[in-house]
């Protein structure tokens, strides 16, 4: 995953070193179909394929790029540089806000409506005009649906539903990720301050 979880993990446990890659090879990979790239990855590095999604174009291409240098993407993750937790004597205890699921989903739905009403579609059009439909930013969470709306492939109601659902799904993934971190304790927003005092 990316975002907060990714940066936290990189800080705590370190980053794995990625070898130099070739821009020409990247362009060749981008010109392949998603299915062709996925087939290549499964043939050459099944361990990485098992961890990635066929729809994760960025990481699938990245894994294939690295493979060109003679190194498997899956093996890189076993050789991280040292993170903060490798420092002697360091003990960390953290919290993550774990809202009531119904309350969380209601807030996400409201936020999705707010995003649409406050210019998400117009923003998408501007990005399309300036950088084209293949701009990486338009593949980020929700903007792919805005693109479908603009191209006439879905209605505004469907756009709202898909935007809300995608963010709810992402929130579930984040909760699952943070729950797996032993150094983090799930707390409700109302109890967070008291937990911080106790820590």
KANOR-V193694 format. One record per pair of residues at least 6 apart in sequence whose ideal C-beta (glycine too) atoms are under 7 Angstrom apart, sorted by the first residue. I is the first residue (numbers start at 1). J is the second residue. Records with the same first field share a line. If there is no record, write none. Layout:
BEGIN
I->J ; J
END
This chain:
BEGIN
1->173 ; 177
5->174 ; 177 ; 178
11->83 ; 84
12->83 ; 84 ; 85
13->80 ; 83 ; 85
14->80 ; 81 ; 82 ; 83 ; 86
15->80 ; 81
16->76 ; 77 ; 79 ; 80
17->79 ; 81
18->66 ; 76
19->66 ; 69 ; 71
21->65 ; 66 ; 68 ; 69
22->68
25->65 ; 68
26->61 ; 65
29->37 ; 61 ; 64 ; 65
30->61
34->54 ; 57
37->60 ; 61 ; 64
38->54 ; 60
40->64
41->48 ; 49 ; 60 ; 63 ; 64
42->49
44->67
45->63 ; 67 ; 72 ; 73 ; 74
47->74
48->63 ; 72 ; 73 ; 74
52->59 ; 60 ; 63
63->73
66->73 ; 76
67->73
84->90
85->92
92->183
93->183 ; 199
94->183 ; 184
95->184 ; 185 ; 187 ; 192 ; 195 ; 196
96->178 ; 184 ; 186
97->187 ; 189 ; 192
98->175 ; 186 ; 187 ; 188
99->188 ; 189
104->171
105->168
108->164 ; 167 ; 168 ; 171
109->164
112->160 ; 163 ; 164 ; 167
113->160
116->160
120->146
121->146 ; 149 ; 150
124->138 ; 143 ; 146 ; 147 ; 150
125->150
127->135 ; 137 ; 138
133->147
137->143
138->144 ; 147
141->166 ; 167 ; 170
142->163 ; 166 ; 167
145->154 ; 159 ; 162 ; 163
146->159
148->154
149->156 ; 159
178->184
179->186
185->195
187->195
END
